[in-house]
Amino acid sequence: MREWLKEIRTAAGYSTYKAAKLAGISQSYYASIENGARGNPLNVDVAKKIADALNFEWTRFYDQAG
């Protein structure tokens, strides 16, 4: 689970639907990434889209803690 991603999203006041829409991906795909069910390792393009939408450094997905 990527608790840090959920914290960033909720601090921005976004639902998973809104975050996904801003990133240009489906809500179900976004939710699966946030829950850790998909995306290990996460596609770089998708990581960049989510990071741009939520305003954080995309490399965070690849940090040991991420």
C-alpha positions as a Python dict, from the first residue, in 0.01 Angstrom:
ca = {
    (1, 'M'): (0, 0, 0),
    (2, 'R'): (119, 348, -83),
    (3, 'E'): (-11, 532, 221),
    (4, 'W'): (202, 836, 133),
    (5, 'L'): (20, 866, -201),
    (6, 'K'): (-318, 856, -30),
    (7, 'E'): (-201, 1124, 214),
    (8, 'I'): (-91, 1353, -71),
    (9, 'R'): (-420, 1299, -256),
    (10, 'T'): (-641, 1361, 46),
    (11, 'A'): (-438, 1667, 151),
    (12, 'A'): (-509, 1809, -195),
    (13, 'G'): (-879, 1743, -134),
    (14, 'Y'): (-911, 1498, -424),
    (15, 'S'): (-1106, 1178, -454),
    (16, 'T'): (-944, 886, -632),
    (17, 'Y'): (-1169, 972, -928),
    (18, 'K'): (-1046, 1333, -941),
    (19, 'A'): (-679, 1235, -905),
    (20, 'A'): (-717, 977, -1181),
    (21, 'K'): (-895, 1222, -1410),
    (22, 'L'): (-621, 1482, -1361),
    (23, 'A'): (-358, 1216, -1434),
    (24, 'G'): (-542, 1089, -1741),
    (25, 'I'): (-587, 735, -1616),
    (26, 'S'): (-890, 535, -1503),
    (27, 'Q'): (-1010, 557, -1144),
    (28, 'S'): (-977, 182, -1100),
    (29, 'Y'): (-615, 188, -1222),
    (30, 'Y'): (-532, 480, -994),
    (31, 'A'): (-693, 309, -694),
    (32, 'S'): (-501, -13, -762),
    (33, 'I'): (-174, 185, -771),
    (34, 'E'): (-257, 362, -445),
    (35, 'N'): (-353, 34, -281),
    (36, 'G'): (-34, -134, -401),
    (37, 'A'): (-218, -397, -602),
    (38, 'R'): (-57, -278, -927),
    (39, 'G'): (241, -86, -1037),
    (40, 'N'): (550, -251, -890),
    (41, 'P'): (748, -120, -1061),
    (42, 'L'): (518, 152, -1186),
    (43, 'N'): (545, 263, -1549),
    (44, 'V'): (748, 586, -1559),
    (45, 'D'): (494, 767, -1778),
    (46, 'V'): (214, 686, -1535),
    (47, 'A'): (429, 787, -1238),
    (48, 'K'): (495, 1124, -1403),
    (49, 'K'): (127, 1180, -1481),
    (50, 'I'): (20, 1111, -1123),
    (51, 'A'): (302, 1320, -979),
    (52, 'D'): (215, 1613, -1206),
    (53, 'A'): (-152, 1587, -1110),
    (54, 'L'): (-76, 1579, -737),
    (55, 'N'): (228, 1807, -745),
    (56, 'F'): (512, 1590, -611),
    (57, 'E'): (838, 1451, -747),
    (58, 'W'): (764, 1147, -965),
    (59, 'T'): (1077, 964, -847),
    (60, 'R'): (910, 919, -509),
    (61, 'F'): (741, 610, -656),
    (62, 'Y'): (1084, 450, -683),
    (63, 'D'): (1218, 545, -340),
    (64, 'Q'): (1266, 252, -103),
    (65, 'A'): (990, 385, 121),
    (66, 'G'): (754, 450, -173),
}
